[in-house]
Amino acid sequence: MKRTITANISGIVFNIDEDAYEKLHRYFQNVKHHLANEVGSEEVIADIENRVAEIFREKQKDQRQTITLPDVEEVISQLGDPGQIGGEESAKDAGEKKKYTYEPETENIPKRLYRNPDDRYIGGVCSGIATYIQTDPTWIRLAFVVFFLMGFGLILYIIMWIVVPMARTTAEKLEMRGKKVNISNIKQSVREEFESVKTNLNNLGKEARDNFR
């Protein structure tokens, strides 16, 4: 009889059978090793753990259900092998035939509607809708201005602010844009966010220096 291990993944407790736990533990260790020198590695790892927890929660019919080896293998298949993405391969994996391989994304997946935190004036509702339907947020904002003048724009905006969740994690931001939630895209998204913050800080520093000249 297989031993069942209780594991805390991203703040959620799961019951995982021993074989599945060992494979998942090796996978997380491989991810951490691969991302050790990456910019924003801690955020990427946290997003990966969040995604693993989300997938496991979706699979569970109830909290007592045990996560099995096929469940873990499916998660790895979805997220991709970090060693293969980076062109690396551990000594242990070198002699093994890979069951799952990472393939570059060739098409987008169905989008999910979120409020966009990266391009907002108030709650990110307009930008989120614009991202979902692939249009310029300016047009959505103008539409809401018209709705305000007609008398129901404020109520509509507040309702959507309450009902539509904010895209807080990297995985949710990828889903908002219709991108696959895998290690490669998570890494790219976090890297772009760090570059954006760096650029903004450099611009602020330049403006401050110019003002004191």
N, C-alpha and C positions, 0 to 999 in steps of 0.2 A: 504494500500500500504506500503510495507516494505521500511524502510529508508536505503539508501546506504551510506556507510562510506568510505572515502578515507584513505588508510593506506599505509605507507612507510615500505616495507619489504626488508631489505638488499639493500637499495638505489633505489628500484624500486617501483613506485606508482601503487597501485591496487585499483579498486572499488570493495568493498565487501559488500554484503547485511548484515543487522544488525544481524540476527541469526548466519550467518557464522562468522562474526567478533567476536561475543561474544564467540563462541566455540573456535576459533583460539586463542583469547586472553587468555582464560582459559588454553589452551594447552601450550602456551608459558610460562605462569606463573608456570604451573606444571613442565615444563622442567627446568626452572630456579631454582625452589625450590629443585627439585631432584638432580641437579648438583651443588648446592651451595657449598658443601665441596669437590667436585671432583677436581683432578689435571687438570689444563688447561680448567676449566669450561667455561671461556669466549670464548676460541677458539671453543669449542664444540658447544656452543650456536650460535656463528656466523656461523658455518658450517651448523647447522640445519636451521637457517634462510635463508641462501643462497640456501639450497636445496628446502625449501618451495617456495621461489621466482622462482627457476628454474621450478618447477612443475607447478606453476601457469602460468608462461610465456608460457610453452608448451601447456597449456589448452586454452589460450586466442587466439581467432581468430583475434581479434583486441584489441587495448588498451582501447576501450570503453566497452568491455564485462565485466559484473559483475561476480565476484567470488561468488558462491553460497554454501549453506551448504553441498551438496553432494561433491563438490570440496574439501572442508576442511576435510570432513570425509575420503575422499580417501587419502589425504596427511597424516592424522593421521594413517590410516591403513598401509601405506607404511613405515613410520618412526617408528611406534611402540609407545606404551604408556609407558612413563618413569617410572611411578609408578609401573607398572607390571613388568618391567625389573628389578627394584631394590627391588621388593617384598614389595612395599609400596602402600598405597591406601589412598587417601584423604577422609575426612569425607563426603564431598559432593558426591564423587564417590562411597562410600561404599554402599549407598542405591540404587544405580542405576545399572541396568543390562548393562554391557559393550557390546557395539555393535562391538567393535574391540578389539582383543586380540593380544598380541605379541607372536609370535612363533619363536623359535630359528631357525637360518638359517640352512637349510638342504642341499642346493645346491647352486652353484655359478650361476651368471648371465652372459650374454655375455659381454666380455671385450670391452673396448674402447682403442684405441691407443693414448697414451700420451707420451711425453718426461718425463723421470723419473728424478726429481730433487734430489732424495736421493742417487743416485748411478751414478754419472756422472764425466767425466773428462773435457768435453767441454760443450755440449748442452743437454746431456741426451738422445740423439737419440738412441744410441746402447742399452742402458739399457732399454729404453722404448720398443723397438722392442723385446728384450729378454724377458721382462715381459709379453708382449702380446702373444708370441709363447711359453712361458714357457721353456726357455733354459738359459744357462749360458751366461751372457753378454760378457764374454771373446771370445766366438765363433763369436758373431756378430762383435766385435771389430776387430778380426782377418780377418773377411770377408771384412770389410771396408779397412783394410790395403792392402788386395789384390786388391780391387777396385781402391785404390789410385795408386798402382803400374801399374794398367792397364790404368790409365789416366782419369777415370771418377768418382772416389770415392769422390773427394772434391766437385764436382758439385752436386752429389747425396746427400751428407751429408747436404750441404747448403740448398738444396731444401726441404729436410725432416725437417730441423731445422725451416724453415719458415712455412711449411705447417702443421706440427704436433704440436698441442698446448702443453704447459707445464702443468703437473698436479700440480696445485698450491694449491687448497683447499683439505681438507681431503676427501670430497665427490669424487673429481676427482681421487684421489689416490686409493680410494676404487674401483671406476669404472675401473681404469687401471688394477687392480688385479682381476677383475671379482667378487667383493664382493657387497652384497646388501648395499645400502646407507640407513642405519637406525641408530637409536640412539645408539644401542648396539655396532655396528661396528665402528661408529664415535668415541665413548668414548674409545674403545679399541685401535684404531689407534692413537689417540691423546696421550693416556697414553704411548704407545710404543715409540712415538716420544720424549716425555719428558724424558723417561728412557734412550733413546739413547743419548740425549743431556747431561744428567746427567753423564752417563758413560764416554762419551768423555771428559767432563770437569774434571772428577776425574782422568782420564788417563793423561791428559795434566798437571794437578797439580802434579801428581806423578812423571812424567818425569822432570818437572821443579825442584822439590825437589831433585831428584837424581842428576841432573846436578850441583846443588850448593853444593853438599856434598864434 
